[in-house]
Amino acid sequence: MLKQKDFLKFFSVLVVIISSISNAFCSTEDSIKVEQFFNRLDSIYIQYGDSSMEYGIISDTIITRKNFMEIDSLFRSNLLDTTQIVNTTLNKQRPWVTRIMGINILNTASLNVLLQIGQQILSDTTENIELRKEAIYCIASSDTSETSRNILFNASQNPDLWFESMDILAQMRDNRVLTLMTDSLQSSNFINKIRAITVLGSLSDPSVYQSLAPLYNPLDSIRQQSSSPDTITQLIALQGRIITSLGGIRNQSALNFLTDKAQNGEYYFSINAIEALGELGNTNAVPVLIQIMTQPLKINPFKRLACAQALVKIGNNSPEVLGEIETAIHLATVECVEEGMVGTYIEDKMKEAFDELRNK
């Protein structure tokens, strides 16, 4: 007859054996599930071609999305074999959209895995361009060394990879970006110009203010004189991006410009400027934000919300500021009801801002 001590030892061994068998079974079952998922993506691509990604057919297909979330959860829990997903991602025989989904799953993998995938795909000029763009983000999320920055800089010589490479290098604070993007501001190509403004905003270099701020007013003049709807739309996009970028570079010289646009700019520019003031983080913007947020005249309630969220970023959580946000919540709630807005999205978001600021 087994003694209690021997029984406990026997029971412990039995648990380990059962657990091992169970894990092996689950591992095999999960491996099959992963392959079925990728095969489904392959078949969707065969049916829809490149448009399967362009129109979101893969990401928005309910069954596929559910499967992706399940597999992603298993991977995050270390229940999947990384090798299987890496091999699928690097397999050039599979559609590029399937391989991008592989990269999306691997975004929580070890840095070495991400770097290996990124470098291998980005350096292969025969690879699909969208896949190479994803590879840029693999490298950026795993390594910011000079070697990786040089790889990204070389990739920027390809016009199709220029923007993604430059924007990541800007976020890495690579000084080579400043001169190149400042030159690109003079481009007559709308896409290149707006991308250059975006990249300079990502650089967060206060000296960029001198290049960006002077661009705004001439664009305003051109817009007022233009009769082309397309041109006007492009100019509005450029001006909005300038405002947003001025907040990102955090040059305090932009304070007066941004407060003026927040108070007096057209609605879309006003929202851009309010958000930029939050990024700027200057406490001198607080009175302006409060004045806009609590004005008794009817305004778009999204503007009140933008002010509350900007105040959270600035971080002034004095009782006075919190009290003003409460006042603004009431005003916005009334406006939402009058506008016939369904739900309480704005009210809920403003309450979230209030709680976040109060707890800072």
Secondary structure, DSSP 8 states (H G I E B T S, - for coil): ---HHHHHHHHHHHHHHHHHHHHHHHHHHHHHHHHHHHHHHHHHHHHHTTHHHHTTHHHH-HHHHHHHHHHHHHHHTT-S-HHHHHHHHH-TTS-HHHHHHHHHHGGGS-HHHHHHHHHHHHT-TTS-HHHHHHHHHHHHHH--SHHHHHHHHHHTTSTTTHHHHHHHHHHTT-THHHHHHHHHTT-S-HHHHHHHHHHHHHHT-GGGHHHHHHHHHHHHHHHHH---HHHHHHHHHHHHHHHHHHHHTT-GGGHHHHHHHHHHS-HHHHHHHHHHHHHHT-GGGHHHHHHHHH-SS---HHHHHHHHHHHHHHT---HHHHHHHHHHHHHHHHHHHHTT--SSHHHHHHHHHHHHHHT-
